[in-house]
Amino acid sequence: MSFRDLEKSHRDRRYQLVPQFAEYDANELYLRPYLTFLHRPGIDNPVFHTDAVGFRLSDSPAGTVDTARWRELGGGGLVLGGSFVFGVGASSDATTLPSQLAHLSGVPQLNLGIYAGNSLQELIAAVPFLGQASTVVVASGINNVFASLQSLGHNELYGPLFFEGAVATLGRAPIVDLAAAVDTAGPVGLDDRAAHAAGQVLPSAVDHDDLTARMAAARDRQLRDLRILANAVRDDARVLFCLQPFADPVLREPTEPERELLNLHQERQGPWLTARNHVAATWDGYARQLAEGCARLGVDFLELPARRFTGWSFYDRVHMTDHGYRQVAETIWEKLCAH
């Protein structure tokens, strides 16, 4: 069986188990000012919706919240992160982490999750809203790690990001020429997409010491951006960093549906298994280092270890079911109430 046939077979089975993943897999990223990339604005499908900027809508006791209405309502909570905060796996906008947290707290929570975003992109996403934020929950941590592990080394100054090969290719031409090319080009095929994505570091070829150094750099960038965020919020605002769960079988015994989905995913991982194994083996130590760093910054820290979640909570190592996101929201709300 060819790789493409294998890929299709795995996707078909995953869509049987979790139909909403067909919509999430079709969620392409687009170049956006300041953020580098974001979801397409105005997505309207049976599973999720994005606003005029490209951020996902969330539910709240005050109704549907997007970037404009959140400000009109006088602000409230911000939730920053990657696809985990966006809510990949959630069956609707109402079952994401920000939506469930809004109903627990009674306060609108703006979903600023960015697919494949790193901590600097999360920080930039928050900038227009910090003046009206009473709480800022950063539920993140994994993207920085894997962006660092696959980095080509092009962006060490600001921090590695995903799609570095594609961004580097775009950077070889003047921006107005790129715009003109898009106006005249046809649709991009699968082979073209693969070519743009090529050239990333394959972690199977990276030794233990290099993987360790890359994770340390990811930790330092996470803390750098948290320090800036903590200094930028209002004096009366609360900042909480939540280290998102990493549901590797080493760290959590999967339920039966979780195991089948993990096995489907693992067969397609290839060289990434080396990196994932390294992260799983060092994850608890990484969590302790982030906790110590947050304590030095005066930022509240909450670890969300995968082993604490009950029932069918995960679709893969990172993304959760509605039941899983509900447990995350409840845990965060308990932490906020304890302040």
Stockholm file with secondary structure:
# STOCKHOLM 1.0

chainA/1-339         MSFRDLEKSHRDRRYQLVPQFAEYDANELYLRPYLTFLHRPGIDNPVFHTDAVGFRLSDSPAGTVDTARWRELGGGGLVLGGSFVFGVGASSDATTLPSQLAHLSGVPQLNLGIYAGNSLQELIAAVPFLGQASTVVVASGINNVFASLQSLGHNELYGPLFFEGAVATLGRAPIVDLAAAVDTAGPVGLDDRAAHAAGQVLPSAVDHDDLTARMAAARDRQLRDLRILANAVRDDARVLFCLQPFADPVLREPTEPERELLNLHQERQGPWLTARNHVAATWDGYARQLAEGCARLGVDFLELPARRFTGWSFYDRVHMTDHGYRQVAETIWEKLCAH
#=GR chainA/1-339 SS CCHHHHHHHHHHHHHHHCTTHHHHHTCCEEEETTTEEEECTTCBCSSCBBCSSSCBCBCCTTSCBCHHHHHHTTCEEEEEESHHHHTTTCSSGGGSHHHHHHHHHTSCEEEEECTTCCHHHHHHHHGGGGGGEEEEEEEECHHHHHHHHTCCSTTTTTCCCTTHHHHHHHTTSCHHHHHHHHHHCCCCCHHHHHHHHTTCCCGGGSCHHHHHHHHHHHHHHHHHHHHHHHHHSCTTCEEEEEECCCCCTTTSCCCHHHHHHHHHHHTTTTTHHHHHHHHHHHHHHHHHHHHHHHHHHTCEEEECCGGGCCSSCBSSSSCBCHHHHHHHHHHHHHHHHTC
#=GC SS_cons         CCHHHHHHHHHHHHHHHCTTHHHHHTCCEEEETTTEEEECTTCBCSSCBBCSSSCBCBCCTTSCBCHHHHHHTTCEEEEEESHHHHTTTCSSGGGSHHHHHHHHHTSCEEEEECTTCCHHHHHHHHGGGGGGEEEEEEEECHHHHHHHHTCCSTTTTTCCCTTHHHHHHHTTSCHHHHHHHHHHCCCCCHHHHHHHHTTCCCGGGSCHHHHHHHHHHHHHHHHHHHHHHHHHSCTTCEEEEEECCCCCTTTSCCCHHHHHHHHHHHTTTTTHHHHHHHHHHHHHHHHHHHHHHHHHHTCEEEECCGGGCCSSCBSSSSCBCHHHHHHHHHHHHHHHHTC
//
